[in-house]
Amino acid sequence: GFLSSFTTYSTFAVESATAGSHALLIGNVVATYVLGFAAAGVGLALGRRIVDRADGGETA
């Protein structure tokens, strides 16, 4: 739910800040955001493809 996002993000922030080195901090943050946005993009593309097939290939 909505409130669980706060604890999830705060855990991510604390783990990133206490990673032990700047390289790990930067790597953790960059990898999390890049992979998250990539996964969202793949999900959108797959969703569009499924809808297009269900509509017989027609797009709105």
C-alpha positions as CSV (number, residue, x, y, z in Angstrom):
1,G,0.0,0.0,0.0
2,F,0.9,3.6,0.1
3,L,2.5,3.7,3.5
4,S,4.7,0.6,2.8
5,S,6.4,2.6,0.0
6,F,7.9,4.8,2.7
7,T,9.5,2.0,4.6
8,T,10.7,0.4,1.4
9,Y,12.3,3.6,0.2
10,S,13.8,4.4,3.6
11,T,15.4,0.9,3.8
12,F,16.8,1.5,0.3
13,A,18.2,4.9,1.3
14,V,19.8,3.5,4.5
15,E,21.3,0.5,2.8
16,S,22.7,2.7,0.1
17,A,24.2,5.2,2.5
18,T,25.8,2.5,4.6
19,A,27.2,0.5,1.7
20,G,30.7,1.2,2.8
21,S,32.1,3.0,-0.2
22,H,31.1,5.7,-2.7
23,A,31.3,3.3,-5.6
24,L,28.8,0.9,-3.9
25,L,26.5,3.8,-3.1
26,I,26.5,5.1,-6.6
27,G,26.3,1.6,-8.1
28,N,23.3,0.7,-5.9
29,V,21.4,3.8,-6.7
30,V,22.1,3.8,-10.4
31,A,21.4,0.1,-10.8
32,T,18.1,0.4,-8.9
33,Y,16.8,3.3,-10.9
34,V,18.0,2.1,-14.3
35,L,16.7,-1.5,-13.8
36,G,13.4,-0.1,-12.4
37,F,12.8,2.2,-15.3
38,A,13.8,-0.5,-17.8
39,A,11.4,-3.0,-16.2
40,A,8.6,-0.4,-16.4
41,G,9.4,0.2,-20.1
42,V,9.3,-3.5,-20.8
43,G,6.0,-3.9,-19.0
44,L,4.5,-1.0,-21.0
45,A,5.7,-2.5,-24.3
46,L,4.4,-5.9,-23.4
47,G,1.1,-4.5,-22.3
48,R,0.7,-2.6,-25.6
49,R,1.6,-5.7,-27.6
50,I,-1.0,-7.8,-25.8
51,V,-3.7,-5.2,-26.3
52,D,-2.8,-4.8,-30.0
53,R,-3.1,-8.6,-30.5
54,A,-6.5,-8.6,-28.6
55,D,-7.7,-5.8,-30.9
56,G,-6.7,-7.6,-34.0
57,G,-3.7,-5.4,-34.7
58,E,-5.6,-2.1,-34.7
59,T,-4.1,0.7,-32.6
60,A,-6.1,3.7,-31.2
